[in-house]
Each structure stands twice: as structure tokens, then as C-alpha cells.
Amino acid sequence: MRDERILQTLKDLEELENQPDLEEGLWRISFETGMLFNVLLRHSGAKRILEVGTSSGYSTLFLAEAARANGGKVTTCEMSEFKIKLARETFEKAGLTEYIELVEGNALEKIDELEGPWDFVFLDGMKDEYTFYLASLWPKMRPGGLVVADNMLSHDGYIGIEAYKFTVDLLDDAANVLVPVGSGDLFTCKLDEEAEDKEEGEGDEDKDK
Ligand SMILES: C[S@@+](CC[C@H](N)C(=O)[O-])C[C@H]1O[C@@H](n2cnc3c(N)ncnc32)[C@H](O)[C@@H]1O
């Protein structure tokens, strides 16, 4: 990440969260977590990126910088009026507004209306709602696409987080890995079932030879 405007905006938000009179907590990801997303997105060329839980827009900047490089866009959903206003200011300051669509309202209702398909989804809303977000979004993930859920280590033992881990473990068409970066992120990759079946079939044919 070399864009000075974006780096300065990230720094400003890091300072803002220390203000004692802030209306609501910002609960941002760590800089390293953001950079991990950013390099993965650049590596994969992801264009259709969705985030649940914008807050100040801190995490969105890492996604949007990669979206700009890849010729894509980030859709991000937030329901707090205070944070919607703050996030819009963040996007303007960073010069990334044109690469971001901010969906205002409750993600539980809004994400059903979004079309997809999605290359990359970042779940960082209400912890009890993760399984509901996943139920709505999983059918709209492209094969090879990634769903990343935050706070897996920081909120270990919370019912919503445990329910989420249990749910992704049960998916037949998914590969999971927990990455101990920041608050702990669970990466779930959607497998291409048709390609997997074909490969298995070819393997069986080889065995017959
Ligand atoms: C942990 S913060 C997100 C932090 C942000 N991703 C970052 O790293 O800068 C969670 C945010 O999700 C929002 N949120 C929680 N549940 C939501 C829902 N159902 N719909 C929309 N926003 C929601 C909260 O208002 C809060 O701003």
C-alpha cells in the first residue's frame, strides 16, 4: 500500500478511535489484517467484494484499494447513522468513493437483495448474525471465492461464533482455515464441486488402467 492519501486516512482513524468522547466504538480490524486482505485480493484479482459491518470504513479502505487496482468495486453494509456519515467522510478523504457502494441499513435484510456473485466477502457485523449472513451469501459465492469471518479468536466461546464455526465445518463444498491474525479470521473457500467431481472421476479412470 503506497497511496499516501489512504495511509494518512488510516492513521487518522487509528487516532480517532482513542478519543474518549466518541459517540460509538469503531472496533476496527488491525492494520496487518487489512494488509492480508489487500494482498490476497490483489493476488486473486477479485472484483466483486462485499463487506458486512463498515463502521468508520477502516477495513473498507484495504478492500477498495485492491478493488481499484483490479478494476472492481466494494459493496459494504452499515446500519449505524453515525458510522455511515463517518465512513462516507473516510472514503472521500482517501479518494476511493467511486470504488465503494455503501448500503445503508440492516445487513440481514439488505444482503438478500444484493445480486452477487461474490469473489470475496468479509463478515464483521454482529457476531450472533454471522450464520444468517452466510446462509444468504453462500449460494452467491463464485467457486474459488472466499468468505472471511472476523473475531474468531477474540470472541472464542461466544454462541454466535461457535455456531458459525460449526456451520462452515458442515459445508460439503468448502475448505476452511483459521488464520491467527488480528482478532482471528476464519477463511472459507467455496469449492468448485463440478471440477472436483471431474478430477475424482479422472483419478478413478487412471486406477482402472
Ligand atoms: C466490528 S465493527 C466493523 C469494523 C470495520 N469492519 C473495520 O474493521 O473498520 C461492526 C459494525 O457492524 C455494524 N453492524 C452490526 N450488525 C449489523 C447489521 N445487521 N447490519 C449492518 N451493520 C451492522 C455495526 O454498526 C458496526 O459498525
The ligand as an SDF file (V2000), in Angstrom:
LIG
                    3D

 27 29  0  0  0  0  0  0  0  0999 V2000
  -16.6900   -4.5820   14.2810 C   0  0  0  0  0  0  0  0  0  0  0  0
  -17.4720   -3.2100   13.5710 S   0  0  0  0  0  0  0  0  0  0  0  0
  -16.8390   -3.2290   11.9150 C   0  0  0  0  0  0  0  0  0  0  0  0
  -15.4260   -2.7340   11.8380 C   0  0  0  0  0  0  0  0  0  0  0  0
  -14.9260   -2.4960   10.4310 C   0  0  0  0  0  0  0  0  0  0  0  0
  -15.1080   -3.6620    9.5940 N   0  0  0  0  0  0  0  0  0  0  0  0
  -13.4520   -2.1430   10.4630 C   0  0  0  0  0  0  0  0  0  0  0  0
  -12.6430   -3.0520   10.6070 O   0  0  0  0  0  0  0  0  0  0  0  0
  -13.1400   -0.9490   10.3670 O   0  0  0  0  0  0  0  0  0  0  0  0
  -19.0900   -3.8230   13.3110 C   0  0  0  0  0  0  0  0  0  0  0  0
  -20.0100   -2.8690   12.5830 C   0  0  0  0  0  0  0  0  0  0  0  0
  -21.0940   -3.6180   12.0610 O   0  0  0  0  0  0  0  0  0  0  0  0
  -22.2640   -2.8630   12.1440 C   0  0  0  0  0  0  0  0  0  0  0  0
  -23.3670   -3.8390   12.1430 N   0  0  0  0  0  0  0  0  0  0  0  0
  -23.6200   -4.8110   13.0610 C   0  0  0  0  0  0  0  0  0  0  0  0
  -24.6870   -5.5390   12.6910 N   0  0  0  0  0  0  0  0  0  0  0  0
  -25.1170   -5.0160   11.5120 C   0  0  0  0  0  0  0  0  0  0  0  0
  -26.1910   -5.3290   10.6350 C   0  0  0  0  0  0  0  0  0  0  0  0
  -27.0390   -6.3260   10.8850 N   0  0  0  0  0  0  0  0  0  0  0  0
  -26.3490   -4.5830    9.5220 N   0  0  0  0  0  0  0  0  0  0  0  0
  -25.4880   -3.5570    9.2370 C   0  0  0  0  0  0  0  0  0  0  0  0
  -24.4630   -3.2190   10.0340 N   0  0  0  0  0  0  0  0  0  0  0  0
  -24.2770   -3.9310   11.1570 C   0  0  0  0  0  0  0  0  0  0  0  0
  -22.1150   -2.0880   13.4530 C   0  0  0  0  0  0  0  0  0  0  0  0
  -22.9190   -0.9370   13.4480 O   0  0  0  0  0  0  0  0  0  0  0  0
  -20.6270   -1.7980   13.4640 C   0  0  0  0  0  0  0  0  0  0  0  0
  -20.3490   -0.5390   12.8910 O   0  0  0  0  0  0  0  0  0  0  0  0
  1  2  1  0
  2  3  1  0
  2 10  1  0
  3  4  1  0
  4  5  1  0
  5  6  1  0
  5  7  1  0
  7  8  2  0
  7  9  1  0
 10 11  1  0
 11 12  1  0
 11 26  1  0
 12 13  1  0
 13 14  1  0
 13 24  1  0
 14 15  1  0
 14 23  1  0
 15 16  2  0
 16 17  1  0
 17 18  1  0
 17 23  2  0
 18 19  1  0
 18 20  2  0
 20 21  1  0
 21 22  2  0
 22 23  1  0
 24 25  1  0
 24 26  1  0
 26 27  1  0
M  CHG  2   2   1   9  -1
M  END
$$$$
